[in-house]
Amino acid sequence: MDLPVLIDQCRQGNRQAQARFYQEFAPIVLGACRRYLPNDAESEDAMIQSMYKSLTSLDTLRDPRTIHGWIRRIAVNECLMILRKKKLEWSDDLPERMPAPDPDPQERLQAREVLSLLDKLPLGYRTIFNLYVLEGYTHREIGELLNISLNTSKSQLIQARKRLASWIRPNENKPHHEIS
């Protein structure tokens, strides 16, 4: 079925079309929610709430071609509401120096491995990393979304990158006599 037709049928209240819409987009939305909420129950709740909001807000979708970004933004906002309720602790201490990334193509990780590493990040680091790197928000936008300072957003991103780099290249910062 053509996506614009599916959207129109959903807008008209067609239950079969809504079920198809759910089947089509729920896995994508759940993936987005999992990046922000490590708890399976929370990410599934956010996915369900996001799908409901999407289906009941289809009249606000101007261009069916933008639905993937539109629905992902709804999911991200839903996750951020949950995270705001948790009142995460943020640190705005900027490290003195961030190591430059190694452009070696042999060290590229598979998507599954990257997602596994992201799951291990503390929730604050993970949230900022997702918003900045994966969603494309600016530090100013992140600050407004999460009610934190620009420097806090930058600091959390730097710390997330450092932590990820230490997991990807664990021996990089050790003295040579410790490397085996």
C-alpha positions in Angstrom: 0.0 0.0 0.0 1.2 3.5 -0.9 2.2 5.5 2.2 0.1 8.6 1.5 -3.0 6.3 1.0 -2.2 4.5 4.3 -1.9 7.9 6.1 -5.2 9.1 4.6 -6.9 5.9 5.7 -5.5 6.2 9.2 -6.8 9.8 9.3 -10.2 8.5 8.4 -10.2 6.1 11.3 -9.7 2.9 9.3 -8.7 0.3 11.9 -6.9 -2.0 9.5 -4.9 0.9 8.2 -4.0 1.9 11.7 -2.9 -1.6 12.5 -0.7 -1.6 9.4 0.7 1.8 10.3 1.6 0.4 13.8 3.2 -2.7 12.2 5.2 -0.5 9.8 6.4 2.1 12.3 6.5 0.5 15.8 9.8 -1.3 15.3 11.4 2.0 14.0 10.0 3.9 17.0 11.0 1.2 19.5 14.6 1.4 18.1 14.7 5.2 18.7 13.2 4.8 22.2 15.8 2.1 23.1 18.6 4.5 22.3 17.3 6.8 25.1 15.7 4.4 27.6 17.8 1.4 28.6 14.9 -0.2 30.5 12.9 -2.4 28.1 9.6 -1.7 29.8 10.2 2.1 29.7 11.2 2.0 26.0 8.2 -0.1 25.1 5.9 2.3 27.0 7.5 5.3 25.2 7.0 3.5 21.9 3.3 2.8 22.6 2.7 6.4 23.7 4.6 7.7 20.6 2.6 5.5 18.3 -0.6 6.7 19.9 0.5 10.4 19.5 1.5 9.7 15.9 -1.8 8.2 15.0 -3.9 10.8 16.7 -1.7 13.7 15.3 -1.6 12.6 11.7 -3.6 15.7 10.7 -0.5 17.8 11.6 1.7 15.9 9.2 2.0 18.2 6.2 4.1 15.9 3.8 3.8 12.1 4.0 7.4 11.9 2.7 8.7 13.3 6.0 6.8 10.8 8.2 10.0 8.9 9.3 11.6 12.1 10.7 8.2 13.3 12.0 7.5 10.1 13.9 11.1 9.8 15.2 10.9 13.3 16.6 7.6 12.4 18.4 9.4 9.3 19.9 12.5 11.4 21.0 10.3 14.0 22.6 8.4 11.2 24.5 11.6 9.7 25.7 12.9 13.1 26.8 9.7 13.7 28.8 10.4 10.4 30.7 14.0 11.4 31.2 13.0 14.8 32.6 10.8 13.1 35.2 13.9 11.1 36.3 15.7 14.4 37.0 19.1 13.2 35.7 22.2 14.5 37.3 24.2 16.6 34.8 27.8 17.7 35.1 29.2 20.6 33.2 32.9 20.0 33.9 34.7 20.2 30.6 37.8 18.0 30.4 41.0 19.8 29.6 41.7 17.9 26.4 39.8 15.4 24.2 41.9 12.9 22.3 41.5 13.2 18.5 39.6 10.3 17.0 41.5 7.7 15.1 40.4 7.7 11.5 41.6 4.1 10.9 38.9 2.4 8.8 39.8 -1.0 10.2 38.5 0.0 13.6 35.0 0.6 12.4 32.4 -1.2 14.4 29.2 -2.9 13.3 26.0 -1.1 14.1 25.0 -3.8 16.6 28.3 -3.3 18.5 27.9 0.4 18.6 24.4 0.1 20.0 25.6 -2.3 22.6 28.3 0.2 23.7 25.7 3.0 23.7 23.6 0.9 26.1 26.5 0.8 28.5 26.8 4.6 28.8 25.3 6.4 31.8 21.9 7.7 30.9 23.0 11.4 30.8 25.9 10.7 28.4 23.8 8.5 26.3 21.0 11.0 26.0 23.3 13.8 24.9 25.2 11.6 22.5 22.0 10.4 20.9 20.5 13.9 20.5 23.7 15.4 19.2 25.3 12.7 17.1 22.3 10.6 15.9 19.4 13.2 15.9 21.5 16.2 14.8 20.4 18.6 17.5 22.7 21.5 18.4 24.0 22.0 21.9 21.8 25.0 22.3 18.7 22.9 21.3 19.7 20.1 23.6 20.1 22.6 26.4 16.6 23.9 25.8 15.1 20.5 25.5 16.7 19.2 28.7 16.8 22.5 30.6 20.6 22.3 31.0 23.4 24.7 30.0 25.2 24.7 26.7 28.4 23.7 28.5 26.7 20.9 30.3 25.6 19.5 26.9 29.1 19.9 25.5 30.7 18.3 28.6 28.3 15.3 28.5 29.1 14.7 24.8 32.8 14.9 25.4 32.6 12.5 28.3 30.4 10.1 26.3 32.9 10.1 23.5 35.8 9.6 25.8 34.0 6.6 27.5 33.2 5.1 24.1 36.7 5.6 22.9 38.1 3.9 26.0 35.9 0.9 25.3 36.8 0.7 21.6 40.5 1.2 22.2 41.0 0.2 25.8 44.8 0.2 25.7 45.2 3.7 24.2 45.6 5.6 27.5 47.6 3.0 29.4 51.3 3.3 29.9 53.2 1.0 27.5 54.4 -1.4 30.2 50.7 -2.3 30.9 49.8 -3.1 27.3 49.9 -6.8 26.5 
